[in-house]
Amino acid sequence: MGDVMEEIVKYIVDKLVANKDAVKVSSAENGDEIVITVVVADADMGKVIGRNGKIAQSIRAIIKTASNGTGKRYFVKFEKAN
């Protein structure tokens, strides 16, 4: 199920950013918690986070809703590419 959630996040983020090649989505599982890490180019970070974090909150809400009934808790984390 983690792969599906990664694909959902990658699809959304790809539509938001200018530099699609810099987007990297990965996940790490720890028991019933899964952290999805999204790495984007520095110039695209504002597009992914949005004004007052609205877009990031929306992405997290989509993943939370999609994961209902899976028995897992998903967290989405955003980072700048080095």
N, C-alpha and C positions, 0 to 999 in steps of 0.2 A: 504494500500500500504506500510505502514511503516514496517509491519511484513515481507513482501516479501524482502524489502531492508535489514532488520536485518538478514534474512536467508541467503541472498547472502553474506553479510559480514562474518557471522559465518562460512559458508562453506569455503570461501577463507582462513580465519584466521586458521581454524582447519587444513587445509592442510599445513600450514607454521610452526606451533608450535609443540614442543615435548610434552608439558603438556596440553593436550586437556581439562582436567578436570578443569583447572584454567580459561579457556576462558568463559567470560560472555559478552553478547551483549545485550544492552538495548537502548531504544530510548525515547526521550522526545519531545513533540510537543509544539510549541509556535506559534500559528497562522499558517502561511504558511511555517514556518521553522521547520525542524525536525533534531535534533542532535542525531546521533547514537554513543553511547559510547561503546568502546571495551576495556575490561579489560583482560590483559594477565599476566602470571607469569613474574616476574622480569627477569628471565633467557631467556625468549622468546621475550622480547621487541625488541631486536636488529633484530631478524628475521622478525618481523612484520613491523618495520620501514624501514629496509634495508639501504644499503649504501647511504648516502646523502639523505635519505628519499624517495628513488625511489619507494619502494614497497608501502609505505603509500600513496604516490601520485597516484600510479596506482589504488589502492583500491578506493580512492576518485574519480578518473576519471571514473571508472566502475559504481559507484553509481550515479554519475552525469549523465552519459549517460543513465543508466537504468531509471532514474527518469524524463527524458525529456517527456514533455506532461502531467505530473501529476499535474502541478500547485503548486508543493511544492519544497522547496529548502532543500537539504539534506547536512549535515555536518557530517564528521566522525572524532571522537576524540579517541585517544589512551591513555590508562592509565595502570600503573602497579598495580598488585594486592597487597593488604596490607599484 
